[in-house]
Amino acid sequence: MLDPRVVSAWPSWPRPLPTRVARSTPRSFASWRLGYRSHVLSALVWGVVAASSLMIGALLGVARHWDNRLIGAVLGFGAGALISSVSFELVEEGLQTAGGVPVALGLAAGALTFFLGDRAVERMGGRSGGAGAGLPLLLGALLDGIPEQVVLGIGLAAGEGVSIALLVAIFVSNLPESIGSATDMSAAGRESRTIVVGWAIVAAVCALATVGGYWISSLVGDRFTGAVDGFAAGALLVMLVGSMIPEAKEKASISAGLTAVLGFAVAAGLSAAS
């Protein structure tokens, strides 16, 4: 006859897992998944806010004709704001996060990628408008908008929240581009409905680019994040010098420089405040 005290001391098998441990893993995964979805949704919402100015500009361009001097002045303001964002939101933060080499490599890759894409669009007549206005013109706007929107997602993935300075820069710079392009397409005989639908597609892709920037930045390490910052900065700089600043100067003459300084000052102030 076994001693009951000995039997009670034997470990039972299989021993059940503690209730707290058994339940914590699925709950923590569910909470992580919920948090990830909320962050992706936040990136999408801010991407839509930034890209909505493309639709607003297209509607304004179809509704009436706008003075080129006004469009050029707004282009200059947006260019100055984007220069500030490249300086303080991308390059500076990329250097602090990853160092000089990843940012430099990203700059070179982004500049070369945008340059090659811009040349392809130029061959299709995407920058000239006129009689050939249509799909190439929309592709040119899409090429300009994607790097800006990706940067928004990068900032959200880094836990910094949305950059108000960059958001203002994107929103303002989109307006004159879509107004001018929609006006050119309308003058070339395109139907208003076709123009609006085309710009709605461009705006949707740009908004999704914000989610793409968040997704890429959340998957890679700091060094790769610095390279992505550099890539976006390089693409934006080529776009600014190659198309946005010359167009602002052409339409607004010397006053484009003054509005560019104003845009830079406003964006820099917003960056410092945030």
Backbone as CSV, one residue per row, in Angstrom:
resi,resn,N_x,N_y,N_z,CA_x,CA_y,CA_z,C_x,C_y,C_z
1,MET,0.860,-1.191,0.000,0.000,0.000,0.000,0.892,1.236,0.000
2,LEU,0.662,2.130,-1.038,1.503,3.321,-1.149,1.070,4.370,-0.149
3,ASP,2.058,5.048,0.317,1.789,6.127,1.263,1.103,7.278,0.518
4,PRO,-0.057,7.705,0.932,-0.755,8.804,0.233,0.059,10.077,0.162
5,ARG,0.925,10.306,1.144,1.754,11.511,1.110,2.749,11.457,-0.035
6,VAL,3.256,10.245,-0.344,4.201,10.093,-1.454,3.491,10.260,-2.777
7,VAL,2.295,9.664,-2.896,1.543,9.753,-4.148,1.175,11.203,-4.466
8,SER,0.783,11.931,-3.448,0.397,13.330,-3.683,1.578,14.188,-4.070
9,ALA,2.788,13.758,-3.760,3.979,14.539,-4.117,4.414,14.311,-5.543
10,TRP,3.929,13.198,-6.176,4.321,12.937,-7.555,3.748,14.005,-8.489
11,PRO,4.525,14.432,-9.493,3.987,15.427,-10.448,2.933,14.805,-11.347
12,SER,1.864,15.509,-11.561,0.829,15.012,-12.469,1.267,15.247,-13.912
13,TRP,0.892,14.363,-14.811,1.281,14.462,-16.227,0.076,14.095,-17.104
14,PRO,-0.212,14.860,-18.134,0.486,16.100,-18.493,0.056,17.268,-17.615
15,ARG,1.000,18.064,-17.237,0.713,19.198,-16.369,0.150,20.339,-17.213
16,PRO,-0.999,20.879,-16.875,-1.578,21.966,-17.688,-0.751,23.237,-17.585
17,LEU,-0.724,23.975,-18.695,0.003,25.245,-18.688,-0.716,26.245,-17.809
18,PRO,0.018,27.127,-17.189,-0.636,28.180,-16.405,-1.611,28.960,-17.269
19,THR,-2.734,29.301,-16.671,-3.775,29.989,-17.428,-3.278,31.307,-18.000
20,ARG,-2.463,32.027,-17.234,-1.995,33.338,-17.691,-1.106,33.202,-18.918
21,VAL,-0.210,32.194,-18.913,0.692,32.017,-20.051,-0.065,31.545,-21.270
22,ALA,-1.011,30.609,-21.059,-1.738,30.055,-22.189,-2.560,31.118,-22.907
23,ARG,-3.026,32.096,-22.185,-3.887,33.093,-22.803,-3.131,34.325,-23.262
24,SER,-1.914,34.544,-22.769,-1.228,35.794,-23.065,-0.718,35.844,-24.493
25,THR,-0.302,34.693,-25.042,0.291,34.705,-26.380,-0.712,35.102,-27.450
26,PRO,-1.879,34.403,-27.537,-2.837,34.857,-28.550,-3.340,36.264,-28.318
27,ARG,-3.483,36.652,-27.036,-3.963,38.005,-26.774,-2.942,39.039,-27.207
28,SER,-1.657,38.788,-26.938,-0.629,39.741,-27.341,-0.516,39.816,-28.852
29,PHE,-0.667,38.673,-29.537,-0.629,38.691,-31.001,-1.814,39.471,-31.552
30,ALA,-2.980,39.245,-30.943,-4.168,39.964,-31.410,-4.025,41.464,-31.198
31,SER,-3.461,41.851,-30.048,-3.272,43.282,-29.799,-2.247,43.874,-30.744
32,TRP,-1.186,43.084,-31.044,-0.188,43.575,-32.015,-0.807,43.749,-33.388
33,ARG,-1.628,42.769,-33.788,-2.263,42.854,-35.101,-3.212,44.030,-35.175
34,LEU,-3.947,44.254,-34.082,-4.859,45.396,-34.042,-4.101,46.713,-34.116
35,GLY,-2.969,46.793,-33.380,-2.166,48.006,-33.432,-1.567,48.240,-34.796
36,TYR,-1.113,47.151,-35.441,-0.524,47.283,-36.780,-1.568,47.776,-37.776
37,ARG,-2.777,47.212,-37.685,-3.833,47.644,-38.596,-4.192,49.109,-38.368
38,SER,-4.213,49.531,-37.118,-4.541,50.933,-36.843,-3.472,51.867,-37.387
39,HIS,-2.198,51.446,-37.315,-1.116,52.272,-37.859,-1.197,52.341,-39.388
40,VAL,-1.497,51.202,-40.017,-1.648,51.192,-41.471,-2.816,52.077,-41.878
41,LEU,-3.910,51.989,-41.124,-5.061,52.834,-41.419,-4.717,54.309,-41.243
42,SER,-3.929,54.614,-40.204,-3.505,55.997,-39.991,-2.656,56.492,-41.160
43,ALA,-1.744,55.637,-41.646,-0.921,56.010,-42.798,-1.790,56.266,-44.026
44,LEU,-2.803,55.419,-44.208,-3.693,55.592,-45.358,-4.487,56.893,-45.247
45,VAL,-4.966,57.192,-44.049,-5.763,58.419,-43.860,-4.916,59.655,-44.157
46,TRP,-3.699,59.701,-43.609,-2.849,60.858,-43.865,-2.431,60.921,-45.330
47,GLY,-2.244,59.757,-45.943,-1.940,59.748,-47.373,-3.078,60.321,-48.197
48,VAL,-4.311,59.984,-47.819,-5.478,60.527,-48.518,-5.568,62.037,-48.319
49,VAL,-5.284,62.503,-47.095,-5.324,63.944,-46.829,-4.325,64.683,-47.716
50,ALA,-3.104,64.160,-47.799,-2.081,64.823,-48.609,-2.420,64.775,-50.090
51,ALA,-2.913,63.624,-50.552,-3.193,63.463,-51.984,-4.505,64.108,-52.406
52,SER,-5.343,64.473,-51.444,-6.637,65.065,-51.795,-6.475,66.380,-52.550
53,SER,-5.355,67.062,-52.345,-5.148,68.326,-53.058,-5.003,68.099,-54.561
54,LEU,-4.592,66.891,-54.971,-4.553,66.585,-56.400,-5.956,66.625,-57.003
55,MET,-6.911,66.047,-56.281,-8.290,66.073,-56.757,-8.868,67.486,-56.714
56,ILE,-8.561,68.205,-55.630,-9.053,69.585,-55.524,-8.516,70.427,-56.675
57,GLY,-7.225,70.287,-56.944,-6.627,71.041,-58.043,-7.204,70.661,-59.397
58,ALA,-7.452,69.371,-59.617,-8.037,68.940,-60.887,-9.434,69.521,-61.073
59,LEU,-10.235,69.514,-60.015,-11.582,70.090,-60.098,-11.528,71.592,-60.364
60,LEU,-10.585,72.277,-59.700,-10.438,73.717,-59.927,-9.962,73.995,-61.348
61,GLY,-9.056,73.155,-61.861,-8.556,73.358,-63.218,-9.620,73.134,-64.273
62,VAL,-10.516,72.194,-64.031,-11.606,71.942,-64.979,-12.668,73.033,-64.887
63,ALA,-12.870,73.578,-63.679,-13.955,74.540,-63.470,-13.699,75.881,-64.150
64,ARG,-12.431,76.339,-64.134,-12.154,77.660,-64.693,-10.690,77.783,-65.043
65,HIS,-10.359,78.880,-65.732,-8.960,79.168,-66.078,-8.330,80.008,-64.961
66,TRP,-7.088,79.677,-64.611,-6.395,80.375,-63.529,-5.186,81.124,-64.083
67,ASP,-4.897,82.248,-63.466,-3.765,83.082,-63.873,-2.458,82.319,-63.637
68,ASN,-1.621,82.291,-64.653,-0.341,81.589,-64.546,0.543,82.160,-63.443
69,ARG,0.445,83.449,-63.189,1.271,84.044,-62.135,0.893,83.507,-60.761
70,LEU,-0.403,83.291,-60.550,-0.849,82.716,-59.279,-0.370,81.267,-59.146
71,ILE,-0.493,80.511,-60.232,-0.032,79.120,-60.203,1.467,79.060,-59.948
72,GLY,2.222,79.941,-60.596,3.666,79.961,-60.399,4.055,80.338,-58.984
73,ALA,3.314,81.283,-58.395,3.609,81.681,-57.024,3.367,80.533,-56.050
74,VAL,2.268,79.798,-56.250,1.988,78.655,-55.375,3.016,77.553,-55.599
75,LEU,3.434,77.360,-56.845,4.495,76.389,-57.133,5.783,76.763,-56.405
76,GLY,6.120,78.049,-56.410,7.324,78.486,-55.709,7.217,78.244,-54.219
77,PHE,6.060,78.536,-53.642,5.845,78.282,-52.218,6.013,76.801,-51.907
78,GLY,5.390,75.941,-52.722,5.508,74.504,-52.504,6.924,74.006,-52.672
79,ALA,7.661,74.571,-53.646,9.045,74.159,-53.842,9.903,74.510,-52.630
80,GLY,9.717,75.722,-52.100,10.470,76.108,-50.911,10.142,75.231,-49.719
81,ALA,8.862,74.882,-49.552,8.464,74.008,-48.449,9.054,72.617,-48.597
82,LEU,9.104,72.118,-49.825,9.680,70.791,-50.046,11.193,70.789,-49.827
83,ILE,11.867,71.875,-50.193,13.304,71.970,-49.923,13.565,71.901,-48.422
84,SER,12.737,72.588,-47.649,12.866,72.523,-46.197,12.642,71.106,-45.688
85,SER,11.641,70.420,-46.233,11.355,69.055,-45.800,12.495,68.110,-46.148
86,VAL,13.079,68.288,-47.334,14.227,67.457,-47.711,15.379,67.677,-46.737
87,SER,15.586,68.927,-46.352,16.721,69.258,-45.485,16.527,68.746,-44.064
88,PHE,15.351,69.025,-43.481,15.141,68.770,-42.051,14.377,67.487,-41.756
89,GLU,13.541,67.041,-42.687,12.743,65.848,-42.437,13.397,64.584,-42.973
90,LEU,14.232,64.710,-43.992,14.790,63.522,-44.639,16.283,63.375,-44.390
91,VAL,17.067,64.306,-44.927,18.519,64.162,-44.860,19.019,64.225,-43.425
92,GLU,18.581,65.227,-42.681,19.058,65.370,-41.308,18.679,64.163,-40.449
93,GLU,17.425,63.740,-40.523,16.996,62.593,-39.730,17.647,61.304,-40.216
94,GLY,17.842,61.186,-41.529,18.518,60.004,-42.049,19.954,59.909,-41.570
95,LEU,20.654,61.034,-41.511,22.028,61.045,-41.012,22.081,60.683,-39.532
96,GLN,21.128,61.191,-38.755,21.097,60.870,-37.336,20.763,59.404,-37.084
97,THR,19.940,58.825,-37.939,19.494,57.454,-37.731,20.497,56.431,-38.251
98,ALA,21.008,56.656,-39.461,21.788,55.612,-40.128,23.207,56.012,-40.469
99,GLY,23.537,57.293,-40.456,24.875,57.702,-40.848,24.929,58.146,-42.293
100,GLY,26.130,58.553,-42.719,26.284,59.169,-44.025,26.215,58.219,-45.201
101,VAL,26.788,57.025,-45.066,26.874,56.109,-46.213,25.501,55.657,-46.702
102,PRO,24.600,55.144,-45.830,23.284,54.746,-46.334,22.502,55.895,-46.962
103,VAL,22.598,57.076,-46.359,21.873,58.221,-46.910,22.447,58.606,-48.276
104,ALA,23.772,58.589,-48.403,24.397,58.930,-49.680,24.018,57.935,-50.772
105,LEU,24.024,56.657,-50.434,23.628,55.638,-51.409,22.171,55.812,-51.805
106,GLY,21.319,56.100,-50.816,19.916,56.335,-51.121,19.712,57.561,-51.993
107,LEU,20.456,58.632,-51.713,20.369,59.835,-52.541,20.685,59.535,-54.002
108,ALA,21.776,58.817,-54.214,22.187,58.491,-55.584,21.143,57.613,-56.272
109,ALA,20.657,56.606,-55.565,19.672,55.698,-56.163,18.368,56.420,-56.470
110,GLY,17.894,57.263,-55.535,16.650,57.991,-55.757,16.760,58.979,-56.907
111,ALA,17.887,59.698,-56.967,18.078,60.674,-58.046,18.119,59.982,-59.405
112,LEU,18.861,58.872,-59.487,18.979,58.165,-60.763,17.647,57.552,-61.177
113,THR,16.928,56.976,-60.214,15.635,56.363,-60.533,14.647,57.395,-61.053
114,PHE,14.557,58.539,-60.372,13.633,59.572,-60.818,14.057,60.135,-62.170
115,PHE,15.361,60.328,-62.361,15.853,60.872,-63.627,15.467,59.971,-64.796
116,LEU,15.672,58.662,-64.642,15.340,57.731,-65.722,13.833,57.691,-65.962
117,GLY,13.060,57.680,-64.886,11.613,57.698,-65.049,11.120,58.979,-65.695
118,ASP,11.733,60.102,-65.327,11.337,61.385,-65.891,11.663,61.457,-67.382
119,ARG,12.796,60.893,-67.768,13.156,60.871,-69.188,12.162,60.044,-69.985
120,ALA,11.730,58.915,-69.413,10.751,58.080,-70.107,9.434,58.828,-70.292
121,VAL,9.018,59.559,-69.250,7.777,60.329,-69.346,7.930,61.467,-70.352
122,GLU,9.102,62.092,-70.387,9.356,63.175,-71.342,9.217,62.686,-72.780
123,ARG,9.702,61.487,-73.045,9.606,60.947,-74.404,8.155,60.740,-74.816
124,MET,7.303,60.506,-73.814,5.883,60.324,-74.099,5.130,61.652,-74.153
125,GLY,5.818,62.753,-73.850,5.179,64.062,-73.861,4.504,64.419,-72.561
126,GLY,4.915,63.780,-71.460,4.235,63.961,-70.189,4.440,65.311,-69.547
127,ARG,5.521,66.016,-69.858,5.771,67.328,-69.245,5.314,68.481,-70.126
128,SER,5.118,68.202,-71.403,4.827,69.298,-72.320,3.350,69.618,-72.424
129,GLY,2.481,68.627,-72.151,1.049,68.865,-72.272,0.661,69.091,-73.709
130,GLY,-0.090,70.176,-73.967,-0.494,70.490,-75.321,-1.402,69.427,-75.898
131,ALA,-1.221,69.158,-77.185,-2.100,68.225,-77.875,-1.931,66.813,-77.374
132,GLY,-0.777,66.521,-76.828,-0.539,65.173,-76.349,-0.911,64.962,-74.907
133,ALA,-1.604,65.937,-74.320,-1.945,65.825,-72.906,-2.852,64.629,-72.692
134,GLY,-2.647,63.918,-71.600,-3.435,62.728,-71.319,-2.698,61.840,-70.357
135,LEU,-2.562,60.562,-70.718,-1.909,59.596,-69.849,-0.476,59.989,-69.501
136,PRO,0.366,60.432,-70.469,1.729,60.827,-70.098,1.768,61.946,-69.067
137,LEU,0.827,62.892,-69.167,0.778,63.995,-68.210,0.458,63.476,-66.813
138,LEU,-0.455,62.512,-66.731,-0.789,61.910,-65.446,0.383,61.093,-64.896
139,LEU,1.113,60.415,-65.771,2.276,59.650,-65.328,3.350,60.569,-64.754
140,GLY,3.509,61.741,-65.361,4.465,62.703,-64.823,4.077,63.170,-63.436
141,ALA,2.793,63.438,-63.240,2.321,63.840,-61.911,2.474,62.708,-60.908
142,LEU,2.227,61.488,-61.340,2.383,60.328,-60.457,3.839,60.156,-60.049
143,LEU,4.743,60.338,-61.001,6.167,60.231,-60.712,6.604,61.286,-59.704
144,ASP,6.018,62.473,-59.785,6.349,63.535,-58.835,5.789,63.250,-57.444
145,GLY,4.585,62.665,-57.391,3.886,62.549,-56.123,4.310,61.396,-55.246
146,ILE,4.770,60.299,-55.833,5.061,59.100,-55.042,6.164,59.330,-54.004
147,PRO,7.318,59.921,-54.360,8.358,60.104,-53.326,7.883,60.935,-52.135
148,GLU,7.080,61.975,-52.409,6.587,62.813,-51.314,5.719,62.008,-50.354
149,GLN,4.833,61.199,-50.929,3.904,60.447,-50.091,4.610,59.333,-49.310
150,VAL,5.627,58.737,-49.916,6.373,57.679,-49.223,6.993,58.214,-47.940
151,VAL,7.456,59.453,-47.985,8.104,60.056,-46.819,7.139,60.144,-45.639
152,LEU,5.869,60.439,-45.904,4.875,60.480,-44.823,4.803,59.138,-44.099
153,GLY,4.769,58.058,-44.875,4.709,56.733,-44.278,5.950,56.386,-43.484
154,ILE,7.106,56.838,-43.950,8.357,56.577,-43.232,8.316,57.226,-41.851
155,GLY,7.843,58.468,-41.799,7.759,59.158,-40.517,6.802,58.478,-39.551
156,LEU,5.686,57.973,-40.061,4.737,57.277,-39.203,5.317,55.972,-38.677
157,ALA,6.060,55.255,-39.520,6.660,53.986,-39.091,7.734,54.211,-38.044
158,ALA,8.400,55.358,-38.093,9.443,55.659,-37.116,8.865,56.081,-35.772
159,GLY,7.541,56.181,-35.676,6.908,56.565,-34.429,6.919,58.053,-34.162
160,GLU,7.218,58.841,-35.194,7.318,60.283,-35.030,5.994,60.991,-35.305
161,GLY,4.999,60.239,-35.775,3.749,60.869,-36.158,3.889,61.557,-37.504
162,VAL,2.814,62.156,-37.955,2.861,62.825,-39.248,3.581,64.162,-39.117
163,SER,4.411,64.473,-40.107,5.111,65.749,-40.128,4.187,66.812,-40.728
164,ILE,3.772,67.763,-39.899,2.871,68.812,-40.379,3.543,69.639,-41.475
165,ALA,4.840,69.887,-41.321,5.559,70.670,-42.331,5.545,69.967,-43.675
166,LEU,5.831,68.656,-43.661,5.833,67.905,-44.915,4.426,67.796,-45.490
167,LEU,3.439,67.613,-44.623,2.051,67.518,-45.085,1.628,68.807,-45.787
168,VAL,1.971,69.947,-45.199,1.645,71.239,-45.824,2.378,71.393,-47.144
169,ALA,3.652,70.983,-47.178,4.443,71.111,-48.399,3.842,70.279,-49.528
170,ILE,3.451,69.046,-49.226,2.869,68.179,-50.251,1.530,68.735,-50.727
171,PHE,0.694,69.121,-49.766,-0.640,69.602,-50.108,-0.561,70.837,-51.001
172,VAL,0.295,71.782,-50.622,0.383,73.034,-51.381,1.009,72.799,-52.752
173,SER,2.067,71.967,-52.815,2.743,71.757,-54.095,1.888,70.968,-55.079
174,ASN,0.967,70.152,-54.577,0.094,69.379,-55.470,-0.915,70.262,-56.191
175,LEU,-1.371,71.321,-55.517,-2.444,72.145,-56.078,-2.101,72.751,-57.438
176,PRO,-1.005,73.509,-57.550,-0.728,74.128,-58.851,-0.416,73.113,-59.939
177,GLU,0.213,71.998,-59.562,0.530,70.984,-60.569,-0.744,70.388,-61.166
178,SER,-1.689,70.032,-60.298,-2.919,69.439,-60.816,-3.796,70.473,-61.507
179,ILE,-3.788,71.725,-61.008,-4.555,72.770,-61.683,-4.021,73.001,-63.095
180,GLY,-2.698,73.191,-63.199,-2.100,73.437,-64.504,-2.263,72.269,-65.453
181,SER,-2.056,71.046,-64.953,-2.160,69.871,-65.811,-3.596,69.638,-66.260
182,ALA,-4.550,69.808,-65.339,-5.951,69.636,-65.717,-6.370,70.685,-66.745
183,THR,-5.857,71.900,-66.594,-6.162,72.951,-67.567,-5.605,72.602,-68.941
184,ASP,-4.364,72.085,-68.983,-3.764,71.681,-70.258,-4.548,70.547,-70.903
185,MET,-4.978,69.589,-70.106,-5.744,68.472,-70.646,-7.096,68.929,-71.169
186,SER,-7.711,69.865,-70.457,-8.994,70.397,-70.915,-8.825,71.173,-72.213
187,ALA,-7.734,71.962,-72.312,-7.472,72.713,-73.535,-7.177,71.798,-74.715
188,ALA,-6.649,70.588,-74.424,-6.338,69.635,-75.482,-7.573,68.854,-75.924
189,GLY,-8.733,69.142,-75.328,-9.964,68.511,-75.770,-10.412,67.322,-74.953
190,ARG,-9.754,67.056,-73.827,-10.172,65.936,-72.978,-11.466,66.284,-72.251
191,GLU,-12.329,65.294,-72.081,-13.574,65.507,-71.356,-13.288,65.714,-69.873
192,SER,-14.125,66.536,-69.251,-13.931,66.834,-67.825,-14.007,65.572,-66.979
193,ARG,-14.918,64.676,-67.318,-15.061,63.440,-66.548,-13.797,62.593,-66.645
194,THR,-13.229,62.510,-67.837,-11.999,61.743,-68.022,-10.859,62.336,-67.211
195,ILE,-10.775,63.660,-67.189,-9.711,64.328,-66.435,-9.848,64.046,-64.945
196,VAL,-11.072,64.188,-64.423,-11.292,63.978,-62.988,-11.010,62.528,-62.601
197,VAL,-11.461,61.577,-63.404,-11.215,60.161,-63.104,-9.721,59.861,-63.130
198,GLY,-9.018,60.411,-64.114,-7.581,60.198,-64.189,-6.848,60.720,-62.965
199,TRP,-7.214,61.906,-62.522,-6.572,62.469,-61.330,-6.987,61.739,-60.059
200,ALA,-8.198,61.187,-60.045,-8.619,60.386,-58.894,-7.745,59.136,-58.775
201,ILE,-7.394,58.541,-59.911,-6.510,57.363,-59.891,-5.125,57.750,-59.400
202,VAL,-4.611,58.885,-59.889,-3.302,59.348,-59.439,-3.300,59.597,-57.932
203,ALA,-4.356,60.247,-57.434,-4.450,60.529,-56.005,-4.517,59.235,-55.192
204,ALA,-5.248,58.247,-55.692,-5.360,56.975,-54.970,-4.019,56.255,-54.896
205,VAL,-3.281,56.242,-56.001,-1.966,55.586,-55.996,-1.004,56.313,-55.062
206,CYS,-1.048,57.637,-55.071,-0.180,58.408,-54.171,-0.521,58.148,-52.709
207,ALA,-1.815,58.029,-52.397,-2.222,57.722,-51.025,-1.716,56.345,-50.609
208,LEU,-1.790,55.376,-51.504,-1.287,54.030,-51.215,0.230,54.035,-51.055
209,ALA,0.911,54.978,-51.708,2.364,55.072,-51.550,2.742,55.406,-50.113
210,THR,1.881,56.136,-49.411,2.125,56.412,-47.992,2.117,55.119,-47.188
211,VAL,1.154,54.252,-47.474,1.106,52.942,-46.813,2.338,52.127,-47.169
212,GLY,2.770,52.204,-48.432,3.977,51.497,-48.839,5.208,51.984,-48.104
213,GLY,5.315,53.296,-47.905,6.438,53.834,-47.150,6.434,53.359,-45.718
214,TYR,5.248,53.309,-45.108,5.137,52.798,-43.737,5.536,51.328,-43.674
215,TRP,5.058,50.550,-44.613,5.310,49.110,-44.624,6.797,48.811,-44.794
216,ILE,7.438,49.494,-45.755,8.863,49.260,-46.005,9.684,49.660,-44.785
217,SER,9.389,50.825,-44.231,10.173,51.313,-43.100,9.978,50.459,-41.855
218,SER,8.787,49.879,-41.680,8.537,49.052,-40.505,9.211,47.694,-40.605
219,LEU,9.579,47.267,-41.813,10.203,45.964,-41.998,11.721,46.002,-41.919
220,VAL,12.318,47.117,-42.262,13.769,47.202,-42.348,14.323,47.900,-41.117
221,GLY,15.641,47.824,-40.968,16.305,48.437,-39.827,16.592,49.909,-40.048
222,ASP,17.305,50.480,-39.070,17.600,51.913,-39.129,18.439,52.277,-40.338
223,ARG,19.398,51.424,-40.678,20.259,51.740,-41.818,19.458,51.781,-43.113
224,PHE,18.546,50.831,-43.251,17.724,50.833,-44.455,16.740,51.991,-44.442
225,THR,16.254,52.352,-43.260,15.374,53.507,-43.166,16.102,54.776,-43.599
226,GLY,17.365,54.922,-43.193,18.160,56.055,-43.647,18.349,56.054,-45.148
227,ALA,18.522,54.858,-45.729,18.665,54.762,-47.177,17.367,55.139,-47.879
228,VAL,16.225,54.735,-47.298,14.929,55.104,-47.878,14.715,56.611,-47.787
229,ASP,15.108,57.212,-46.654,15.053,58.671,-46.539,15.882,59.332,-47.630
230,GLY,17.103,58.825,-47.832,17.969,59.368,-48.871,17.377,59.181,-50.258
231,PHE,16.765,58.018,-50.496,16.149,57.749,-51.803,15.062,58.774,-52.107
232,ALA,14.174,58.993,-51.125,13.099,59.970,-51.322,13.661,61.378,-51.508
233,ALA,14.717,61.725,-50.738,15.317,63.052,-50.862,15.933,63.247,-52.241
234,GLY,16.639,62.225,-52.738,17.247,62.337,-54.057,16.207,62.508,-55.147
235,ALA,15.117,61.729,-55.071,14.057,61.844,-56.071,13.407,63.222,-56.022
236,LEU,13.156,63.723,-54.813,12.523,65.031,-54.677,13.418,66.152,-55.204
237,LEU,14.710,66.070,-54.933,15.623,67.119,-55.390,15.676,67.178,-56.916
238,VAL,15.720,66.015,-57.564,15.728,66.003,-59.032,14.421,66.567,-59.572
239,MET,13.301,66.215,-58.940,12.014,66.743,-59.367,11.946,68.255,-59.194
240,LEU,12.452,68.748,-58.055,12.399,70.181,-57.781,13.205,70.978,-58.795
241,VAL,14.447,70.561,-59.007,15.330,71.311,-59.900,14.954,71.105,-61.364
242,GLY,14.469,69.900,-61.695,14.191,69.593,-63.093,12.866,70.114,-63.606
243,SER,11.845,70.203,-62.746,10.531,70.587,-63.262,9.820,71.638,-62.420
244,MET,9.794,71.486,-61.121,8.940,72.350,-60.304,9.457,73.783,-60.230
245,ILE,10.742,73.952,-59.939,11.300,75.302,-59.836,11.323,76.015,-61.191
246,PRO,11.768,75.351,-62.283,11.703,76.036,-63.581,10.295,76.448,-63.981
247,GLU,9.305,75.602,-63.674,7.930,75.958,-64.024,7.446,77.141,-63.195
248,ALA,7.830,77.182,-61.922,7.456,78.318,-61.081,8.079,79.606,-61.609
249,LYS,9.335,79.549,-62.007,10.026,80.729,-62.551,9.396,81.172,-63.867
250,GLU,9.022,80.214,-64.694,8.425,80.541,-65.987,7.074,81.234,-65.831
251,LYS,6.287,80.791,-64.840,4.927,81.311,-64.712,4.837,82.548,-63.827
252,ALA,5.686,82.615,-62.810,5.587,83.732,-61.861,6.752,84.692,-61.945
253,SER,7.699,84.426,-62.843,8.873,85.277,-63.019,9.668,85.364,-61.709
254,ILE,10.191,86.552,-61.397,11.101,86.686,-60.258,10.388,86.524,-58.915
255,SER,9.075,86.734,-58.888,8.348,86.596,-57.623,8.325,85.154,-57.120
256,ALA,8.613,84.186,-57.992,8.657,82.786,-57.562,9.725,82.580,-56.501
257,GLY,10.830,83.319,-56.596,11.888,83.203,-55.606,11.438,83.662,-54.232
258,LEU,10.656,84.752,-54.207,10.171,85.259,-52.922,9.193,84.281,-52.269
259,THR,8.284,83.710,-53.061,7.335,82.758,-52.491,8.038,81.466,-52.065
260,ALA,9.136,81.112,-52.763,9.901,79.928,-52.356,10.537,80.138,-50.984
261,VAL,11.072,81.331,-50.757,11.647,81.640,-49.445,10.566,81.603,-48.375
262,LEU,9.388,82.138,-48.696,8.278,82.104,-47.741,7.878,80.663,-47.424
263,GLY,7.792,79.816,-48.453,7.451,78.415,-48.232,8.488,77.700,-47.387
264,PHE,9.766,77.985,-47.643,10.844,77.383,-46.855,10.732,77.804,-45.393
265,ALA,10.476,79.096,-45.168,10.389,79.611,-43.797,9.215,78.997,-43.042
266,VAL,8.070,78.900,-43.712,6.897,78.326,-43.055,7.131,76.859,-42.703
267,ALA,7.671,76.084,-43.654,7.913,74.664,-43.410,8.972,74.447,-42.347
268,ALA,10.032,75.274,-42.374,11.071,75.151,-41.344,10.522,75.475,-39.963
269,GLY,9.669,76.507,-39.900,9.049,76.836,-38.619,8.161,75.727,-38.101
270,LEU,7.394,75.091,-38.990,6.546,73.978,-38.582,7.382,72.787,-38.122
271,SER,8.507,72.552,-38.812,9.397,71.461,-38.389,9.972,71.710,-37.010
272,ALA,10.373,72.951,-36.764,10.941,73.277,-35.446,9.871,73.181,-34.356
273,ALA,8.639,73.582,-34.690,7.574,73.546,-33.684,7.144,72.126,-33.346
274,SER,7.261,71.225,-34.329,6.843,69.850,-34.084,7.988,68.996,-33.569
